[in-house]
Amino acid sequence: PAAASADPGLHSLSTYMVDAHTRVTDYNGRRLVSILGREKFNGSRIIRLPSSVVAFASRQPVTSSLLPCRIGFFPRAQGQRVSRPGGDWSYTLLLCHHGAGILDLADSRHRMTRGTFAVLRPFEFHAYEADPVDPWTLYWIHFTGRMAQEYYDTLTAGGSRTCTTVEPDLALVETFERIRHALANDCSYRSLLQGSALLHLLLCDLHALINRPVQAPHDVRTRILRI
């Protein structure tokens, strides 16, 4: 199906499964392949906006600035893996909530543990998978929009820092869930607007965590009182 996005050069976008483990995305005639491992786990949740909805949202003043296109949650994702030789057409945010996983880029490998997040640019090779011994609990979002590059530059120091580990913050998880809930309700403009606003909040919160001064560990009593 035809679709538009915040990228004025986008003319077409469609996605289909070749087999159980191979997803193909046609983007402006460019063929992007995703090789997948498991995607179904007890408690997993995935929301994907249809191409027609992405097209609609990209023409609206607010949602064209930033739009979550796909969002998912994989708990204790044993056997989960993704390989994209040509990258994805959108930006990708990964957040390791628990456990561990491995992220491979064209020139580097990164171990992601609790509190580590990564932001990936479109059309660049990447592959990631859950650790076989301590598989991660993973939140992820694919997003696009006029401001996506600016957020990428802000969170990665202009691309020099793909992965960053921050102090785990349940507010991030809450915002992920609020985005997923907004997009799961329906594809109305109200829901898209809420998802866009919450994604701005999530990315700003990550930036705040990057710049938060490191604090000394609290004793048990202090932690209980804070809870």
Protein Blocks (a to p, Z undefined) as FASTA:
>chain_A
ZZddfblkbmbdcdddfblmbccddeehiacddddddfbdghiacddddfklmmmmmmpf
klmmoccfbdcddehiehiacddfkopfbdcddddfbhcdddddfkbccdddehiacddd
ehiacdddddfklccdddddddedjklmmmmmmmnnnopambacddddfklmmmmmmmmm
mmmmpmcfklmmmmmmmmmmmmmmmmmmmmpccdddddfklmmmmZZ
